Amino acid sequence: MDDRLIIAVDFGTTYSGIAYCFADQQNSSPIPIDNWPGANGIDVPKIPTVICYDKQNPQKFAWGGSVEPQADSISGFKLLLDPSQSRPDYVPGISIAKELQQLPKTPVQITADFIGAIHNHAIEEISKKFPKDYVQLCRKEYIFSVPAVWSDAAKHATLKAAEMAGLTPVQLIKEPEAAALWTTKKLDVALNSGDVFVVCDAGGGTVDLVSYEVQTTNPKLQVKEVVPGTGGMAGSLHLNKRFESAIKELVGEDQWSSLRSSKGFQLASSLFEKEIKKGFKGDFDDDGFDDDDEFYVNFYPAKLADNPDRGLESNTWTMVREDLMNIFNPVIDDILKLVDDQVERVKVKMGGRSPKYIFLVGGFGSNRYLMKRIVNKYPNIEVLQPPDAWAAIAK
């Protein structure tokens, strides 16, 4: 028996997911794992890339959605696989050495623990849909997506972590290429021969881009690369860091030392992650911005001193457009530079012709303010957020 089970792992900075298919079945298509621990029975294609070790026994740990919000958890460890990779200047207070020193294990070991946990769960889920003995007998092959800007050291660390977790053999594919494969599969009916498109995969830690030209659509879609993958460390995780820095500036050093470990701050961070980041539109009206772009961040049960000049009263910060723009704009501006670089390279390759489409995928790619800024910058290019863009990489 030589049936193959292909398992695609999207190990992301902030969220991770897995999809699979049986390669020897006719018309096989990727099936996402959407039943995860801690998701409260809701089908979700991804879970938080977070892990929390038992203080007494580092072999025991909680992961993903099963980690309690106030737990002393570890996140963002993907970006530590190669600590030498540069970070943007607008990300406040990063001390890589201090981050590494505070970890209970090395970044590779932590990554191996997390990857192993989500893989074992995925195998359990696959075995609920297909005979367990068949799943065990299948020859397994793994595909890992990595950012276009990933260094050789980071790629090696990723492969080492996968090997430690028992996942072999592994093939690495660049994240924008994986996103392009899914995008063209979903939108092949809308594409025509000669169309050139840019895929912008904006995730939690990195933003990756690649451009393709459609060669033919009949009998099936075929594309060729026009501009190789490029990218940068401009992911949405940096918005969280800037939000945290803004709170520190708002309340002052003395209050911040106690607030940062409080339930109030955890709830405020959760509100920013789940509502503010997604809800901020940056809509323009006659006065500049829509009144809807105002958010209320409550720090209860903290007892903070009022600062009415900055909008902090009764433990609630009223975030107005200036606050939000200060957090968002440096990151969005960085992404626009990356997109512009890719568009200009396309024009050079295509004799001055601009791409017809820009496809935004990834978790940050679904952000409405990012979409609006790109649409405003490129009025003659159609900017689209394809269906299921968040889970595109694994699929």
KEMI-139981 format. One record per residue: x, y, z of N, C-alpha, C in turn; residue in one letter. Coordinates in steps of 0.05 Angstrom, whole numbers, padded with zeros to 5 digits, always signed. Example, Ala and Ser with C-alpha at 12.3 -4.5 7.8 and 13.67 -1.06 7.14 Angstrom:
+00264-00114+00156+00246-00090+00156+00264-00066+00156A+00257-00045+00142+00273-00021+00143+00258+00001+00157S
***
This chain:
+00017-00024+00000+00000+00000+00000+00018+00025+00000M+00011+00044-00017+00028+00068-00019+00010+00093-00020D-00013+00093-00007-00030+00116-00007-00017+00139+00009D-00019+00163-00002-00005+00186+00011-00026+00204+00024R-00019+00213+00048-00035+00233+00062-00017+00258+00064L-00026+00279+00049-00011+00304+00049-00022+00322+00071I-00005+00331+00089-00014+00348+00111+00001+00375+00108I-00015+00396+00104-00004+00424+00101-00007+00438+00128A+00016+00448+00138+00017+00462+00163+00022+00492+00159V+00003+00508+00167+00007+00537+00166+00014+00546+00195D+00040+00545+00201+00049+00554+00227+00054+00584+00226F+00034+00598+00237+00035+00627+00235+00045+00641+00261G+00051+00666+00259+00061+00681+00283+00039+00684+00303T+00015+00690+00295-00007+00694+00313-00028+00672+00313T-00033+00660+00289-00052+00638+00286-00041+00616+00269Y-00049+00592+00274-00039+00569+00258-00062+00551+00250S-00058+00537+00228-00079+00518+00219-00067+00495+00204G-00084+00475+00199-00075+00451+00184-00097+00443+00165I-00089+00435+00141-00107+00423+00121-00094+00398+00111A-00111+00380+00099-00100+00355+00090-00115+00345+00065Y-00103+00326+00051-00117+00313+00029-00103+00286+00024C-00118+00267+00013-00107+00241+00005-00100+00244-00024F-00074+00244-00030-00064+00251-00056-00073+00232-00078A-00079+00207-00071-00085+00187-00092-00114+00185-00098D-00131+00201-00085-00159+00201-00091-00165+00220-00114Q-00184+00213-00131-00191+00230-00153-00204+00256-00143Q-00196+00278-00157-00207+00305-00150-00204+00312-00121N-00182+00303-00109-00178+00309-00080-00174+00339-00076S-00186+00350-00056-00182+00378-00050-00176+00381-00020S-00163+00402-00012-00155+00405+00016-00179+00406+00035P-00177+00392+00057-00198+00393+00078-00186+00405+00103I-00196+00428+00112-00185+00441+00136-00193+00427+00162P-00175+00426+00181-00182+00418+00208-00196+00442+00221I-00222+00439+00228-00236+00462+00239-00249+00457+00266D-00242+00434+00278-00251+00428+00305-00226+00429+00324N-00223+00450+00340-00200+00453+00356-00207+00456+00386W-00190+00446+00404-00195+00450+00432-00197+00479+00440P-00216+00486+00457-00219+00513+00467-00236+00531+00449G-00246+00519+00426-00262+00535+00408-00292+00536+00415A-00299+00523+00438-00326+00523+00448-00346+00512+00427N-00338+00491+00413-00356+00478+00394-00360+00493+00368G-00346+00515+00364-00348+00531+00340-00327+00522+00320I-00334+00517+00295-00315+00509+00275-00298+00533+00267D-00272+00531+00270-00253+00552+00263-00230+00540+00248V-00220+00553+00227-00198+00542+00211-00171+00545+00224P-00169+00563+00244-00143+00568+00257-00146+00572+00287K-00124+00568+00301-00124+00572+00330-00100+00590+00337I-00101+00604+00360-00079+00621+00367-00052+00606+00370P-00031+00617+00359-00004+00605+00362+00006+00614+00389T-00003+00600+00410+00005+00607+00437+00008+00581+00453V+00026+00581+00472+00031+00557+00488+00037+00566+00517I+00029+00549+00536+00032+00556+00564+00043+00531+00579C+00067+00533+00589+00080+00510+00602+00072+00508+00632Y+00070+00484+00642+00067+00479+00670+00093+00487+00684D+00091+00504+00705+00115+00514+00719+00131+00492+00732K+00117+00471+00741+00130+00449+00755+00141+00428+00735Q+00128+00425+00712+00136+00405+00693+00134+00416+00664N+00156+00424+00653+00156+00437+00626+00148+00417+00604P+00145+00391+00611+00136+00372+00590+00106+00374+00587Q+00092+00387+00606+00064+00391+00605+00058+00419+00596K+00039+00422+00578+00032+00449+00569+00004+00450+00557F-00008+00473+00558-00033+00479+00544-00026+00494+00518A-00043+00492+00498-00036+00505+00472-00061+00515+00458W-00058+00534+00440-00080+00544+00424-00102+00556+00441G-00127+00549+00434-00150+00560+00447-00155+00550+00475G-00140+00529+00483-00143+00519+00511-00127+00534+00531S-00111+00553+00522-00095+00570+00541-00113+00591+00553V-00113+00593+00579-00130+00613+00592-00120+00641+00586E-00138+00661+00582-00130+00688+00574-00110+00701+00593P-00112+00695+00619-00094+00709+00638-00069+00692+00644Q-00066+00669+00631-00043+00652+00636-00017+00665+00627A+00005+00656+00640+00031+00666+00633+00041+00651+00608D+00030+00658+00585+00034+00643+00561+00056+00655+00543S+00063+00640+00523+00084+00649+00504+00072+00651+00476I+00075+00674+00464+00066+00678+00436+00087+00692+00420S+00084+00692+00394+00103+00706+00377+00130+00691+00375G+00132+00666+00384+00158+00652+00384+00167+00645+00356F+00149+00645+00337+00158+00640+00309+00180+00661+00301K+00176+00686+00309+00195+00707+00301+00222+00704+00316L+00224+00686+00335+00249+00682+00349+00265+00659+00338L+00255+00646+00317+00270+00623+00305+00296+00633+00293L+00297+00658+00284+00322+00670+00277+00323+00698+00289D+00334+00700+00313+00333+00725+00328+00348+00748+00314P+00365+00741+00294+00381+00762+00281+00365+00777+00260S+00342+00766+00252+00326+00780+00232+00316+00807+00242Q+00319+00828+00226+00313+00855+00235+00283+00859+00239S+00276+00877+00258+00248+00884+00263+00244+00914+00256R+00219+00922+00250+00214+00950+00243+00220+00969+00266P+00229+00993+00259+00235+01013+00279+00211+01022+00295D+00187+01019+00283+00163+01029+00297+00152+01010+00317Y+00165+00987+00321+00156+00968+00342+00171+00975+00367V+00156+00983+00388+00169+00993+00412+00180+00971+00430P+00201+00978+00444+00210+00962+00467+00217+00933+00462G+00229+00927+00439+00236+00899+00434+00265+00894+00443I+00268+00875+00461+00294+00865+00469+00295+00835+00464S+00307+00828+00442+00307+00800+00434+00321+00783+00455I+00344+00793+00465+00359+00778+00485+00342+00772+00510A+00327+00793+00518+00310+00790+00542+00288+00770+00537K+00276+00771+00513+00255+00753+00506+00265+00724+00507E+00288+00719+00495+00300+00692+00495+00306+00682+00523L+00316+00701+00539+00324+00693+00567+00300+00685+00583Q+00277+00696+00578+00253+00691+00593+00239+00665+00585Q+00247+00653+00563+00234+00629+00553+00242+00604+00570L+00224+00585+00575+00231+00561+00590+00246+00541+00572P+00244+00544+00546+00259+00526+00527+00268+00544+00504K+00283+00532+00486+00292+00547+00462+00268+00551+00444T+00269+00571+00426+00248+00575+00407+00242+00551+00389P+00263+00536+00382+00260+00512+00366+00245+00490+00382V+00252+00487+00407+00238+00467+00424+00209+00475+00428Q+00204+00500+00433+00176+00510+00437+00160+00506+00411I+00172+00512+00389+00159+00508+00363+00153+00478+00358T+00172+00461+00365+00168+00432+00363+00145+00423+00380A+00143+00433+00405+00121+00425+00423+00094+00433+00411D+00093+00458+00401+00068+00468+00390+00060+00454+00364F+00079+00450+00346+00073+00436+00321+00065+00408+00326I+00079+00395+00345+00072+00367+00352+00044+00365+00363G+00036+00384+00379+00009+00384+00392-00013+00388+00370A-00010+00407+00352-00031+00411+00332-00031+00388+00312I-00008+00376+00307-00007+00354+00288-00021+00329+00300H-00016+00324+00326-00028+00301+00339-00059+00304+00339N-00068+00329+00344-00096+00334+00344-00108+00330+00316H-00093+00340+00296-00103+00337+00268-00106+00308+00261A-00087+00291+00269-00089+00262+00263-00113+00250+00276I-00119+00259+00301-00143+00249+00315-00168+00257+00299E-00169+00282+00289-00192+00291+00275-00195+00277+00248E-00173+00272+00234-00174+00258+00208-00185+00230+00213I-00176+00218+00236-00184+00190+00242-00214+00188+00250S-00227+00210+00254-00256+00210+00259-00271+00210+00233K-00258+00217+00211-00272+00219+00185-00264+00196+00167K-00241+00184+00172-00231+00162+00156-00222+00139+00175F-00223+00114+00166-00215+00092+00183-00187+00097+00196P-00186+00093+00222-00161+00098+00237-00138+00082+00226K-00142+00056+00220-00121+00039+00210-00110+00049+00183D-00129+00059+00166-00121+00070+00140-00104+00095+00144Y-00112+00112+00162-00097+00137+00167-00069+00131+00177V-00067+00111+00194-00041+00103+00205-00023+00091+00184Q-00035+00076+00165-00019+00063+00144-00010+00082+00122L-00024+00103+00118-00017+00122+00097+00011+00134+00100C+00025+00137+00078+00051+00150+00078+00046+00180+00080R+00056+00192+00101+00050+00220+00106+00072+00238+00095K+00064+00259+00082+00082+00279+00072+00073+00307+00082E+00092+00324+00090+00084+00349+00103+00094+00373+00086Y+00076+00393+00085+00083+00418+00072+00081+00440+00092I+00102+00455+00096+00103+00478+00114+00106+00503+00098F+00089+00523+00104+00092+00549+00091+00110+00566+00108S+00128+00581+00094+00146+00600+00108+00145+00627+00094V+00150+00649+00109+00149+00675+00097+00170+00678+00074P+00164+00695+00055+00183+00700+00033+00209+00712+00044A+00207+00726+00066+00231+00740+00077+00246+00722+00096V+00237+00697+00100+00250+00679+00120+00279+00674+00112W+00297+00677+00132+00325+00673+00127+00331+00642+00126S+00354+00635+00116+00362+00607+00115+00363+00595+00144D+00371+00612+00163+00372+00603+00191+00344+00597+00201A+00325+00614+00194+00297+00610+00203+00285+00585+00190A+00291+00581+00164+00281+00557+00150+00293+00532+00163K+00319+00532+00169+00332+00509+00181+00319+00504+00209H+00313+00525+00224+00301+00522+00250+00273+00510+00248A+00258+00518+00228+00231+00508+00223+00233+00478+00217T+00251+00470+00199+00255+00442+00193+00263+00425+00217L+00281+00437+00233+00291+00423+00257+00267+00419+00277K+00251+00439+00280+00227+00437+00298+00208+00415+00289A+00204+00415+00262+00186+00394+00251+00197+00366+00256A+00223+00363+00252+00236+00338+00256+00234+00329+00285E+00238+00348+00304+00236+00342+00332+00207+00333+00340M+00188+00344+00325+00160+00337+00330+00152+00311+00316A+00170+00300+00301+00164+00274+00287+00151+00277+00260G+00153+00301+00248+00140+00306+00222+00162+00305+00200L+00162+00284+00185+00180+00281+00163+00167+00263+00141T+00174+00267+00116+00191+00288+00105+00175+00314+00103P+00190+00337+00102+00177+00363+00101+00187+00378+00076V+00168+00390+00062+00174+00408+00039+00166+00436+00047Q+00184+00455+00043+00177+00483+00049+00167+00497+00024L+00146+00513+00028+00135+00529+00006+00132+00558+00017I+00138+00577+00000+00135+00605+00009+00106+00612+00013K+00100+00627+00034+00072+00633+00040+00058+00648+00018E+00070+00668+00004+00055+00681-00017+00049+00662-00040P+00067+00642-00045+00062+00623-00066+00038+00604-00059E+00038+00596-00033+00016+00579-00023-00011+00595-00025A-00010+00620-00018-00034+00637-00020-00043+00640-00049A-00023+00643-00067-00030+00647-00096-00043+00622-00107A-00033+00598-00099-00045+00573-00108-00075+00571-00101L-00081+00578-00076-00108+00577-00066-00125+00598-00080W-00114+00623-00083-00129+00645-00095-00137+00639-00123T-00118+00628-00139-00124+00622-00167-00144+00599-00169T-00142+00581-00150-00161+00559-00151-00190+00569-00145K-00192+00588-00127-00218+00598-00120-00229+00617-00141K-00211+00631-00155-00220+00652-00173-00215+00646-00202L-00209+00621-00209-00201+00615-00237-00222+00622-00257D-00248+00622-00250-00269+00630-00269-00268+00659-00276V-00255+00675-00258-00255+00704-00263-00229+00714-00276A-00210+00696-00280-00184+00703-00291-00183+00697-00321L-00169+00714-00336-00166+00710-00365-00136+00709-00372N-00131+00697-00395-00103+00696-00405-00091+00724-00407S-00067+00727-00397-00054+00753-00398-00058+00770-00373G-00077+00763-00356-00081+00778-00331-00056+00775-00313D-00048+00797-00301-00026+00797-00282-00038+00805-00255V-00030+00790-00234-00041+00796-00208-00019+00794-00186F-00023+00811-00165-00005+00810-00142-00020+00797-00119V-00008+00779-00105-00019+00767-00081-00004+00779-00057V-00019+00792-00039-00008+00804-00015-00018+00788+00009C-00001+00772+00021-00008+00756+00044+00001+00771+00069D-00018+00784+00081-00013+00800+00105-00021+00784+00130A-00001+00775+00145-00007+00758+00169+00000+00772+00195G+00005+00756+00215+00010+00767+00241+00038+00777+00245G+00058+00763+00233+00086+00771+00237+00098+00783+00212G+00090+00773+00189+00103+00782+00164+00082+00789+00143T+00090+00804+00123+00074+00809+00099+00090+00800+00075V+00079+00782+00059+00093+00771+00036+00077+00776+00011D+00092+00781-00011+00079+00787-00037+00093+00771-00060L+00077+00765-00080+00087+00752-00104+00068+00759-00127V+00078+00760-00151+00062+00767-00175+00063+00746-00196S+00040+00741-00209+00038+00721-00230+00023+00732-00254Y+00029+00719-00277+00013+00724-00302-00001+00699-00309E-00027+00701-00317-00042+00678-00326-00033+00671-00354V-00024+00646-00358-00015+00636-00384-00039+00626-00401Q-00055+00609-00388-00079+00599-00402-00099+00591-00381T-00124+00590-00389-00146+00582-00371-00160+00556-00381T-00151+00546-00404-00164+00523-00416-00143+00503-00426N-00145+00477-00418-00166+00465-00402-00165+00470-00372P-00142+00479-00363-00141+00487-00335-00123+00511-00331K-00126+00525-00309-00111+00550-00304-00082+00544-00301L-00065+00559-00315-00036+00558-00312-00025+00586-00310Q-00007+00590-00290+00004+00616-00286+00035+00614-00285V+00048+00637-00290+00077+00637-00287+00085+00661-00270K+00106+00658-00255+00115+00680-00237+00126+00703-00253E+00117+00727-00247+00127+00751-00259+00149+00764-00242V+00142+00767-00216+00161+00779-00197+00163+00759-00173V+00188+00752-00166+00191+00733-00144+00181+00744-00117P+00178+00726-00098+00167+00734-00072+00184+00755-00058G+00171+00775-00046+00185+00795-00030+00168+00799-00004T+00178+00814+00014+00162+00818+00039+00177+00832+00060G+00165+00833+00084+00177+00847+00106+00163+00840+00132G+00175+00849+00154+00164+00844+00181+00143+00866+00188M+00121+00866+00174+00100+00887+00178+00073+00875+00185A+00073+00853+00200+00048+00839+00207+00032+00853+00229G+00008+00843+00233-00011+00856+00251-00003+00853+00281S+00016+00835+00287+00025+00832+00315+00037+00859+00324L+00049+00874+00305+00061+00899+00313+00040+00920+00321H+00015+00917+00311-00007+00934+00321-00011+00929+00351L-00011+00904+00359-00014+00897+00387+00007+00910+00405N+00032+00909+00394+00055+00920+00409+00051+00951+00412K+00041+00963+00390+00037+00992+00391+00014+01000+00409R-00007+00983+00409-00029+00987+00427-00020+00986+00456F-00004+00966+00462+00007+00963+00489+00024+00988+00497E+00040+00997+00478+00057+01020+00483+00040+01045+00487S+00018+01048+00472+00000+01071+00475-00013+01071+00503A-00021+01048+00513-00032+01046+00540-00012+01054+00561I+00013+01044+00557+00034+01051+00576+00038+01082+00577K+00038+01095+00554+00041+01124+00553+00017+01138+00565E-00007+01126+00561-00032+01138+00571-00033+01138+00602L-00026+01116+00614-00029+01113+00644-00005+01121+00659V+00018+01122+00646+00043+01128+00660+00057+01104+00671G+00083+01107+00676+00100+01084+00684+00090+01071+00710E+00083+01087+00730+00076+01076+00756+00051+01058+00754D+00030+01068+00741+00005+01052+00738+00009+01028+00720Q+00027+01032+00700+00030+01010+00680+00042+00985+00692W+00060+00988+00712+00073+00965+00724+00053+00945+00736S+00031+00956+00747+00011+00938+00759-00011+00931+00739S-00017+00949+00720-00038+00945+00701-00031+00922+00681L-00006+00920+00673+00002+00902+00652-00003+00873+00659R-00003+00866+00685-00008+00838+00693-00037+00834+00703S-00054+00854+00699-00081+00852+00710-00101+00841+00690S-00124+00833+00701-00146+00823+00684-00156+00845+00666K-00156+00870+00676-00165+00892+00660-00149+00896+00634G-00123+00893+00636-00106+00895+00612-00111+00872+00593F-00114+00848+00604-00119+00824+00588-00145+00828+00572Q-00165+00838+00585-00191+00842+00572-00189+00864+00551L-00173+00885+00557-00169+00907+00538-00154+00897+00513A-00134+00880+00517-00119+00869+00495-00136+00851+00478S-00154+00835+00491-00172+00818+00476-00191+00834+00459S-00201+00857+00470-00219+00874+00455-00205+00886+00431L-00180+00894+00435-00165+00905+00412-00161+00884+00390F-00154+00859+00398-00148+00838+00379-00174+00830+00364E-00196+00827+00378-00220+00815+00366-00239+00836+00354K-00238+00860+00363-00258+00880+00353-00245+00904+00340E-00226+00917+00354-00216+00942+00344-00199+00938+00319I-00181+00918+00319-00164+00913+00295-00181+00907+00271K-00203+00892+00275-00220+00884+00253-00241+00906+00246K-00249+00921+00266-00271+00940+00262-00262+00967+00252G-00237+00974+00256-00228+01001+00248-00228+01003+00217F-00243+01023+00207-00247+01026+00179-00232+01050+00167K-00227+01071+00184-00214+01094+00174-00231+01109+00153G-00257+01108+00156-00275+01121+00137-00273+01151+00138D-00272+01163+00114-00272+01192+00112-00300+01203+00108F-00305+01225+00122-00330+01240+00116-00322+01270+00113D-00341+01288+00114-00335+01316+00109-00315+01327+00130D-00316+01316+00154-00299+01326+00176-00273+01312+00178D-00269+01291+00162-00245+01276+00163-00249+01246+00168G-00262+01240+00190-00266+01212+00197-00294+01207+00207F-00304+01183+00202-00330+01174+00211-00331+01173+00242D-00353+01181+00254-00356+01179+00283-00355+01150+00292D-00361+01131+00274-00361+01103+00282-00333+01094+00289D-00312+01108+00279-00285+01100+00286-00277+01111+00313D-00292+01103+00333-00287+01111+00361-00293+01086+00377E-00273+01078+00394-00276+01054+00409-00272+01059+00439F-00286+01043+00455-00284+01047+00484-00270+01023+00496Y-00247+01028+00509-00231+01007+00521-00233+01009+00551V-00245+00989+00563-00249+00988+00592-00228+00971+00606N-00216+00982+00627-00195+00968+00642-00205+00957+00669F-00231+00957+00673-00241+00946+00698-00232+00917+00702Y-00224+00909+00726-00227+00922+00752-00204+00940+00761P-00186+00948+00742-00164+00966+00750-00176+00992+00760A-00161+01006+00776-00170+01032+00787-00149+01053+00778K-00154+01064+00754-00135+01083+00742-00143+01111+00748L-00123+01128+00750-00128+01157+00754-00139+01168+00727A-00158+01186+00729-00170+01198+00705-00150+01215+00691D-00152+01215+00664-00136+01233+00648-00154+01243+00625N-00173+01261+00633-00194+01269+00613-00183+01282+00588P-00159+01295+00589-00148+01307+00565-00141+01286+00544D-00136+01261+00553-00129+01239+00535-00152+01220+00531R-00175+01226+00544-00198+01209+00540-00201+01186+00559G-00186+01187+00582-00187+01165+00601-00203+01175+00626L-00227+01164+00629-00244+01170+00651-00259+01145+00660E-00261+01142+00687-00275+01119+00699-00265+01093+00688S-00238+01090+00687-00225+01066+00678-00231+01059+00648N-00241+01078+00633-00248+01073+00605-00233+01093+00587T-00219+01083+00567-00205+01100+00548-00222+01102+00523W-00230+01126+00516-00244+01131+00490-00223+01135+00469T-00219+01115+00452-00199+01117+00431-00212+01132+00407M-00200+01155+00400-00210+01170+00378-00192+01166+00354V-00199+01179+00331-00184+01174+00306-00154+01179+00309R-00146+01199+00324-00117+01204+00326-00103+01181+00340E-00115+01170+00361-00104+01147+00375-00100+01123+00356D-00121+01118+00341-00121+01095+00323-00102+01098+00300L-00101+01123+00289-00082+01127+00267-00053+01125+00276M-00047+01134+00300-00020+01132+00311-00012+01103+00313N-00031+01085+00319-00025+01057+00322-00022+01044+00294I-00042+01050+00277-00044+01036+00251-00024+01046+00230F-00022+01072+00227-00009+01083+00203+00020+01074+00198N+00038+01073+00218+00065+01064+00212+00066+01036+00200P+00048+01018+00210+00048+00990+00200+00036+00990+00172V+00013+01004+00168+00000+01005+00142+00018+01018+00121I+00032+01039+00129+00050+01053+00110+00072+01034+00101D+00082+01017+00120+00103+00998+00113+00092+00977+00092D+00067+00968+00096+00056+00949+00078+00052+00962+00050I+00043+00987+00050+00040+01001+00024+00066+01003+00008L+00088+01007+00023+00114+01008+00010+00121+00981-00003K+00114+00959+00012+00120+00932+00001+00103+00927-00024L+00077+00935-00023+00059+00931-00046+00069+00948-00069V+00077+00972-00064+00086+00990-00085+00111+00979-00099D+00129+00968-00083+00153+00956-00094+00146+00933-00113D+00126+00916-00105+00118+00894-00122+00104+00904-00148Q+00087+00924-00145+00073+00935-00168+00093+00948-00188V+00112+00963-00178+00132+00975-00195+00149+00954-00210E+00155+00933-00196+00171+00911-00208+00155+00898-00231R+00129+00895-00226+00111+00884-00247+00112+00902-00272V+00110+00928-00267+00109+00947-00290+00135+00946-00306K+00157+00942-00292+00183+00940-00306+00183+00915-00323V+00174+00893-00312+00174+00867-00326+00154+00867-00349K+00131+00881-00346+00109+00880-00365+00109+00904-00384M+00131+00918-00387+00133+00940-00405+00115+00964-00398G+00113+00969-00372+00097+00992-00363+00068+00985-00355G+00060+00960-00361+00032+00953-00354+00030+00945-00325R+00009+00957-00312+00004+00951-00283-00010+00924-00280S-00008+00912-00257-00024+00888-00252-00054+00895-00253P-00070+00875-00261-00099+00879-00262-00112+00877-00235K-00101+00859-00218-00112+00854-00191-00091+00855-00170Y-00100+00862-00146-00084+00857-00121-00103+00841-00103I-00094+00817-00096-00109+00799-00078-00098+00801-00050F-00115+00808-00031-00107+00810-00003-00116+00784+00012L-00097+00770+00023-00103+00746+00038-00089+00747+00065V-00094+00727+00082-00083+00726+00109-00100+00741+00128G-00095+00737+00154-00112+00750+00174-00113+00780+00172G-00090+00793+00169-00088+00822+00167-00099+00831+00140F-00097+00813+00120-00107+00820+00094-00137+00826+00092G-00151+00816+00113-00180+00821+00114-00187+00848+00128S-00167+00862+00137-00171+00888+00151-00182+00908+00132N-00204+00922+00140-00218+00940+00122-00202+00966+00118R-00187+00975+00138-00171+00999+00134-00148+00994+00115Y-00135+00971+00117-00114+00964+00098-00125+00963+00070L-00148+00951+00067-00161+00949+00040-00166+00977+00029M-00177+00995+00046-00184+01022+00038-00159+01037+00029K-00137+01035+00044-00113+01049+00037-00101+01040+00011R-00102+01014+00005-00092+01004-00020-00109+01012-00043I-00136+01011-00039-00155+01019-00060-00150+01049-00067V-00146+01065-00047-00142+01094-00052-00116+01099-00067N-00096+01083-00061-00070+01087-00074-00069+01077-00103K-00086+01056-00108-00086+01044-00135-00114+01044-00147Y-00124+01067-00155-00152+01069-00165-00156+01053-00191P-00134+01048-00205-00137+01034-00231-00132+01003-00229N-00127+00994-00205-00123+00965-00200-00145+00955-00182I-00157+00932-00190-00178+00921-00175-00167+00906-00150E-00175+00915-00127-00165+00903-00102-00187+00885-00090V-00180+00860-00086-00200+00840-00077-00191+00825-00052L-00210+00818-00035-00205+00800-00013-00219+00774-00018Q-00205+00754-00029-00219+00729-00038-00233+00715-00015P-00252+00697-00021-00266+00682-00001-00247+00665+00016P-00252+00664+00042-00236+00647+00060-00207+00655+00059D-00201+00681+00057-00174+00690+00054-00157+00684+00078A-00169+00682+00102-00154+00678+00127-00141+00651+00127W-00155+00631+00117-00144+00603+00117-00131+00595+00091A-00125+00614+00074-00115+00608+00047-00089+00592+00047A-00071+00598+00065-00044+00587+00064-00044+00557+00066I-00058+00546+00087-00058+00517+00091-00072+00503+00068A-00093+00515+00058-00108+00502+00037-00093+00503+00010K
***
